[in-house]
Amino acid sequence: MNVVRAQHQKRAQHLADVVIEAIRDHTIPGAVLAWGDLETSHIHQAFGAHRVYPLVTPAQTTTLYDVASLTKVVATWPLIAQALDDAERGQLGLGERKGVSKLEFKNRCASST
């Protein structure tokens, strides 16, 4: 169990580093990073600014952001994370294409109902 905890801490630190770099590069003004499961919060931290105009307001862990602007990230990040996990387990090469055709998708949907 300690190995899993160490892996989660390493990933949480990596995510924090990515956010800090994005703020430093002025890609985003700030962010709240929250990641965990039912048993453990691996990270819940605020970074940068919530607002930059007319006055800079620091982000807090309770800061809410417009979800509409996060749609692409929220929709794609779980898929990217799964692909990375698959690659770490040797189940997927990062150069491989992974997907389903429209017919396969239709068949999967039909069989699940």
TORPA-4810 file (N, C-alpha, C, O; in nm, 3 decimals):
<nodes>
NODE_1_0.082_-0.120_0.000_0.000_0.000_0.000_0.086_0.126_0.000_0.049_0.227_-0.060_M
NODE_2_0.202_0.121_0.067_0.290_0.237_0.071_0.344_0.271_-0.067_0.371_0.388_-0.096_N
NODE_3_0.362_0.170_-0.153_0.411_0.194_-0.289_0.307_0.274_-0.366_0.342_0.368_-0.438_V
NODE_4_0.181_0.237_-0.352_0.073_0.309_-0.420_0.066_0.452_-0.369_0.050_0.545_-0.448_V
NODE_5_0.076_0.470_-0.239_0.073_0.604_-0.180_0.188_0.688_-0.233_0.170_0.806_-0.265_R
NODE_6_0.305_0.629_-0.243_0.422_0.702_-0.296_0.400_0.740_-0.442_0.438_0.849_-0.484_A
NODE_7_0.340_0.650_-0.520_0.311_0.680_-0.661_0.213_0.796_-0.671_0.229_0.884_-0.755_Q
NODE_8_0.109_0.795_-0.586_0.011_0.904_-0.588_0.075_1.036_-0.548_0.046_1.139_-0.608_H
NODE_9_0.162_1.033_-0.448_0.230_1.156_-0.407_0.320_1.209_-0.518_0.329_1.329_-0.540_Q
NODE_10_0.387_1.118_-0.588_0.474_1.158_-0.698_0.390_1.221_-0.810_0.430_1.323_-0.866_K
NODE_11_0.276_1.160_-0.842_0.189_1.215_-0.947_0.130_1.349_-0.903_0.120_1.441_-0.984_R
NODE_12_0.091_1.359_-0.778_0.036_1.485_-0.727_0.139_1.597_-0.739_0.106_1.709_-0.778_A
NODE_13_0.264_1.566_-0.703_0.370_1.666_-0.715_0.394_1.704_-0.860_0.417_1.821_-0.891_Q
NODE_14_0.388_1.605_-0.949_0.404_1.634_-1.092_0.293_1.726_-1.141_0.319_1.822_-1.214_H
NODE_15_0.169_1.698_-1.102_0.056_1.784_-1.142_0.076_1.926_-1.089_0.052_2.023_-1.160_L
NODE_16_0.119_1.937_-0.964_0.145_2.069_-0.906_0.254_2.141_-0.983_0.242_2.261_-1.009_A
NODE_17_0.358_2.070_-1.021_0.467_2.131_-1.099_0.417_2.182_-1.234_0.459_2.288_-1.280_D
NODE_18_0.328_2.106_-1.297_0.271_2.147_-1.427_0.191_2.275_-1.410_0.202_2.367_-1.492_V
NODE_19_0.111_2.283_-1.304_0.030_2.403_-1.279_0.121_2.523_-1.250_0.099_2.632_-1.303_V
NODE_20_0.222_2.503_-1.169_0.315_2.612_-1.135_0.385_2.663_-1.261_0.402_2.783_-1.279_I
NODE_21_0.426_2.571_-1.347_0.492_2.612_-1.472_0.395_2.688_-1.562_0.434_2.787_-1.625_E
NODE_22_0.269_2.644_-1.570_0.170_2.713_-1.653_0.146_2.855_-1.601_0.126_2.948_-1.679_A
NODE_23_0.146_2.872_-1.470_0.129_3.006_-1.411_0.252_3.090_-1.440_0.240_3.207_-1.478_I
NODE_24_0.369_3.034_-1.422_0.494_3.106_-1.447_0.505_3.149_-1.593_0.559_3.256_-1.623_R
NODE_25_0.454_3.064_-1.685_0.458_3.095_-1.828_0.341_3.183_-1.873_0.328_3.213_-1.991_D
NODE_26_0.257_3.225_-1.778_0.140_3.309_-1.805_0.038_3.240_-1.896_-0.035_3.307_-1.969_H
NODE_27_0.035_3.107_-1.893_-0.066_3.033_-1.968_-0.200_3.040_-1.896_-0.305_3.051_-1.960_T
NODE_28_-0.195_3.035_-1.764_-0.314_3.048_-1.680_-0.280_3.139_-1.564_-0.164_3.146_-1.522_I
NODE_29_-0.380_3.211_-1.510_-0.350_3.297_-1.395_-0.344_3.220_-1.264_-0.274_3.258_-1.170_P
NODE_30_-0.419_3.109_-1.257_-0.423_3.032_-1.134_-0.505_2.906_-1.152_-0.567_2.884_-1.256_G
NODE_31_-0.505_2.824_-1.049_-0.580_2.699_-1.055_-0.598_2.644_-0.915_-0.525_2.678_-0.822_A
NODE_32_-0.698_2.559_-0.902_-0.716_2.480_-0.781_-0.705_2.335_-0.825_-0.779_2.289_-0.912_V
NODE_33_-0.612_2.265_-0.766_-0.588_2.126_-0.800_-0.641_2.038_-0.689_-0.596_2.047_-0.574_L
NODE_34_-0.737_1.953_-0.722_-0.794_1.861_-0.624_-0.799_1.723_-0.688_-0.856_1.705_-0.795_A
NODE_35_-0.739_1.626_-0.621_-0.736_1.490_-0.673_-0.736_1.394_-0.556_-0.660_1.410_-0.460_W
NODE_36_-0.820_1.295_-0.566_-0.825_1.194_-0.461_-0.927_1.089_-0.494_-0.975_1.079_-0.607_G
NODE_37_-0.960_1.010_-0.395_-1.063_0.908_-0.409_-1.149_0.911_-0.283_-1.140_1.006_-0.205_D
NODE_38_-1.230_0.811_-0.264_-1.320_0.812_-0.148_-1.246_0.807_-0.015_-1.300_0.849_0.087_L
NODE_39_-1.126_0.755_-0.016_-1.052_0.735_0.108_-0.944_0.839_0.134_-0.913_0.869_0.250_E
NODE_40_-0.886_0.895_0.028_-0.769_0.980_0.045_-0.772_1.098_-0.049_-0.807_1.086_-0.167_T
NODE_41_-0.734_1.213_0.004_-0.712_1.330_-0.080_-0.562_1.336_-0.107_-0.482_1.356_-0.015_S
NODE_42_-0.523_1.319_-0.233_-0.382_1.318_-0.267_-0.327_1.459_-0.277_-0.211_1.484_-0.244_H
NODE_43_-0.410_1.552_-0.322_-0.371_1.692_-0.326_-0.497_1.778_-0.332_-0.592_1.744_-0.402_I
NODE_44_-0.497_1.887_-0.260_-0.602_1.989_-0.267_-0.533_2.120_-0.235_-0.516_2.156_-0.118_H
NODE_45_-0.494_2.191_-0.340_-0.410_2.308_-0.323_-0.447_2.415_-0.425_-0.484_2.384_-0.538_Q
NODE_46_-0.438_2.540_-0.383_-0.464_2.653_-0.472_-0.330_2.712_-0.518_-0.233_2.716_-0.443_A
NODE_47_-0.328_2.757_-0.642_-0.208_2.815_-0.701_-0.245_2.945_-0.772_-0.352_2.957_-0.830_F
NODE_48_-0.157_3.043_-0.766_-0.172_3.165_-0.845_-0.289_3.251_-0.804_-0.325_3.259_-0.687_G
NODE_49_-0.349_3.316_-0.905_-0.454_3.415_-0.881_-0.590_3.368_-0.931_-0.601_3.301_-1.034_A
NODE_50_-0.692_3.403_-0.856_-0.829_3.380_-0.899_-0.871_3.488_-0.997_-0.940_3.462_-1.096_H
NODE_51_-0.828_3.608_-0.968_-0.862_3.723_-1.052_-0.736_3.808_-1.068_-0.656_3.820_-0.975_R
NODE_52_-0.720_3.866_-1.188_-0.602_3.951_-1.212_-0.639_4.094_-1.247_-0.552_4.180_-1.258_V
NODE_53_-0.769_4.121_-1.265_-0.811_4.256_-1.299_-0.943_4.286_-1.230_-1.030_4.199_-1.232_Y
NODE_54_-0.964_4.397_-1.173_-0.876_4.513_-1.163_-0.769_4.495_-1.055_-0.666_4.562_-1.059_P
NODE_55_-0.794_4.406_-0.959_-0.693_4.377_-0.858_-0.662_4.228_-0.858_-0.748_4.146_-0.888_L
NODE_56_-0.540_4.194_-0.825_-0.503_4.054_-0.815_-0.562_3.996_-0.687_-0.541_4.048_-0.578_V
NODE_57_-0.637_3.886_-0.703_-0.695_3.815_-0.590_-0.638_3.674_-0.591_-0.655_3.601_-0.689_T
NODE_58_-0.572_3.634_-0.484_-0.513_3.500_-0.482_-0.619_3.390_-0.489_-0.729_3.406_-0.435_P
NODE_59_-0.586_3.282_-0.554_-0.675_3.166_-0.557_-0.674_3.100_-0.419_-0.573_3.100_-0.349_A
NODE_60_-0.787_3.044_-0.382_-0.799_2.969_-0.257_-0.855_2.832_-0.290_-0.909_2.812_-0.399_Q
NODE_61_-0.844_2.739_-0.199_-0.895_2.604_-0.227_-1.046_2.604_-0.246_-1.101_2.507_-0.298_T
NODE_62_-1.112_2.709_-0.207_-1.257_2.720_-0.225_-1.294_2.799_-0.351_-1.412_2.817_-0.380_T
NODE_63_-1.194_2.846_-0.426_-1.218_2.923_-0.547_-1.291_2.839_-0.650_-1.253_2.724_-0.676_T
NODE_64_-1.396_2.895_-0.709_-1.471_2.828_-0.813_-1.435_2.892_-0.947_-1.423_3.014_-0.958_L
NODE_65_-1.419_2.808_-1.048_-1.389_2.855_-1.182_-1.505_2.821_-1.274_-1.584_2.730_-1.245_Y
NODE_66_-1.515_2.892_-1.383_-1.618_2.868_-1.483_-1.595_2.731_-1.546_-1.493_2.710_-1.612_D
NODE_67_-1.688_2.640_-1.527_-1.673_2.503_-1.576_-1.675_2.497_-1.728_-1.612_2.410_-1.786_V
NODE_68_-1.746_2.588_-1.793_-1.754_2.585_-1.939_-1.615_2.597_-2.001_-1.589_2.539_-2.106_A
NODE_69_-1.528_2.672_-1.938_-1.394_2.688_-1.993_-1.307_2.566_-1.967_-1.198_2.554_-2.024_S
NODE_70_-1.353_2.476_-1.884_-1.276_2.357_-1.851_-1.323_2.232_-1.925_-1.267_2.124_-1.906_L
NODE_71_-1.426_2.245_-2.009_-1.487_2.129_-2.072_-1.387_2.041_-2.145_-1.388_1.919_-2.128_T
NODE_72_-1.300_2.101_-2.224_-1.204_2.020_-2.300_-1.108_1.945_-2.207_-1.078_1.828_-2.231_K
NODE_73_-1.062_2.011_-2.103_-0.972_1.946_-2.009_-1.043_1.836_-1.932_-0.990_1.725_-1.918_V
NODE_74_-1.162_1.865_-1.884_-1.237_1.767_-1.805_-1.275_1.646_-1.891_-1.276_1.533_-1.841_V
NODE_75_-1.304_1.669_-2.017_-1.344_1.559_-2.105_-1.224_1.477_-2.151_-1.236_1.355_-2.167_A
NODE_76_-1.110_1.540_-2.173_-0.997_1.466_-2.231_-0.898_1.413_-2.128_-0.833_1.312_-2.153_T
NODE_77_-0.886_1.478_-2.013_-0.784_1.436_-1.917_-0.802_1.291_-1.871_-0.702_1.219_-1.866_W
NODE_78_-0.922_1.245_-1.838_-0.934_1.104_-1.797_-0.888_1.008_-1.907_-0.831_0.903_-1.877_P
NODE_79_-0.912_1.043_-2.032_-0.868_0.958_-2.142_-0.716_0.957_-2.154_-0.655_0.852_-2.178_L
NODE_80_-0.655_1.073_-2.137_-0.509_1.082_-2.142_-0.448_1.005_-2.025_-0.351_0.931_-2.043_I
NODE_81_-0.505_1.023_-1.906_-0.454_0.952_-1.788_-0.463_0.801_-1.807_-0.371_0.729_-1.771_A
NODE_82_-0.573_0.753_-1.863_-0.589_0.611_-1.888_-0.486_0.561_-1.988_-0.427_0.454_-1.969_Q
NODE_83_-0.463_0.638_-2.094_-0.363_0.599_-2.194_-0.223_0.593_-2.132_-0.146_0.503_-2.163_A
NODE_84_-0.191_0.688_-2.045_-0.061_0.688_-1.978_-0.048_0.568_-1.886_0.058_0.504_-1.881_L
NODE_85_-0.155_0.536_-1.812_-0.154_0.419_-1.725_-0.136_0.292_-1.808_-0.059_0.204_-1.770_D
NODE_86_-0.208_0.282_-1.920_-0.194_0.166_-2.008_-0.051_0.154_-2.059_0.005_0.044_-2.066_D
NODE_87_0.009_0.267_-2.095_0.147_0.266_-2.146_0.245_0.222_-2.037_0.338_0.147_-2.065_A
NODE_88_0.224_0.267_-1.913_0.311_0.228_-1.802_0.304_0.078_-1.777_0.403_0.017_-1.738_E
NODE_89_0.189_0.019_-1.798_0.171_-0.125_-1.778_0.208_-0.205_-1.902_0.196_-0.327_-1.902_R
NODE_90_0.255_-0.138_-2.007_0.295_-0.206_-2.129_0.178_-0.251_-2.214_0.196_-0.333_-2.305_G
NODE_91_0.060_-0.200_-2.187_-0.059_-0.240_-2.261_-0.083_-0.153_-2.383_-0.168_-0.185_-2.467_Q
NODE_92_-0.010_-0.044_-2.395_-0.029_0.048_-2.506_0.100_0.123_-2.531_0.159_0.180_-2.440_L
NODE_93_0.142_0.122_-2.656_0.256_0.205_-2.692_0.205_0.345_-2.721_0.100_0.360_-2.783_G
NODE_94_0.277_0.447_-2.678_0.229_0.584_-2.696_0.218_0.623_-2.843_0.147_0.718_-2.875_L
NODE_95_0.286_0.550_-2.933_0.274_0.578_-3.076_0.158_0.507_-3.141_0.128_0.530_-3.258_G
NODE_96_0.091_0.419_-3.066_-0.020_0.343_-3.123_-0.147_0.426_-3.128_-0.167_0.518_-3.049_E
NODE_97_-0.234_0.391_-3.224_-0.367_0.452_-3.229_-0.460_0.367_-3.145_-0.454_0.244_-3.150_R
NODE_98_-0.544_0.431_-3.069_-0.639_0.358_-2.987_-0.775_0.422_-3.010_-0.791_0.542_-2.989_K
NODE_99_-0.869_0.345_-3.052_-1.001_0.400_-3.076_-1.094_0.293_-3.125_-1.055_0.177_-3.142_G
NODE_100_-1.216_0.331_-3.148_-1.315_0.238_-3.201_-1.382_0.304_-3.320_-1.397_0.426_-3.327_V
NODE_101_-1.423_0.220_-3.413_-1.495_0.273_-3.529_-1.639_0.304_-3.488_-1.684_0.264_-3.381_S
NODE_102_-1.708_0.376_-3.573_-1.848_0.408_-3.546_-1.931_0.281_-3.531_-2.019_0.275_-3.446_K
NODE_103_-1.903_0.181_-3.613_-1.977_0.056_-3.607_-1.950_-0.016_-3.475_-2.043_-0.066_-3.411_L
NODE_104_-1.822_-0.022_-3.434_-1.790_-0.085_-3.306_-1.858_-0.012_-3.191_-1.911_-0.075_-3.100_E
NODE_105_-1.856_0.123_-3.196_-1.920_0.202_-3.091_-2.069_0.174_-3.086_-2.126_0.155_-2.978_F
NODE_106_-2.132_0.171_-3.204_-2.276_0.144_-3.212_-2.306_0.006_-3.154_-2.403_-0.010_-3.079_K
NODE_107_-2.225_-0.093_-3.188_-2.246_-0.228_-3.136_-2.228_-0.235_-2.985_-2.304_-0.304_-2.917_N
NODE_108_-2.129_-0.165_-2.934_-2.106_-0.161_-2.788_-2.226_-0.098_-2.717_-2.270_-0.146_-2.612_R
NODE_109_-2.276_0.010_-2.774_-2.392_0.078_-2.713_-2.515_-0.013_-2.716_-2.590_-0.021_-2.619_C
NODE_110_-2.534_-0.080_-2.828_-2.650_-0.168_-2.842_-2.643_-0.284_-2.745_-2.745_-0.326_-2.691_A
NODE_111_-2.522_-0.338_-2.723_-2.509_-0.455_-2.635_-2.518_-0.417_-2.488_-2.541_-0.504_-2.405_S
NODE_112_-2.499_-0.290_-2.454_-2.503_-0.249_-2.314_-2.644_-0.214_-2.267_-2.667_-0.194_-2.148_S
NODE_113_-2.740_-0.207_-2.360_-2.877_-0.173_-2.320_-2.961_-0.296_-2.302_-3.079_-0.285_-2.268_T
</nodes>
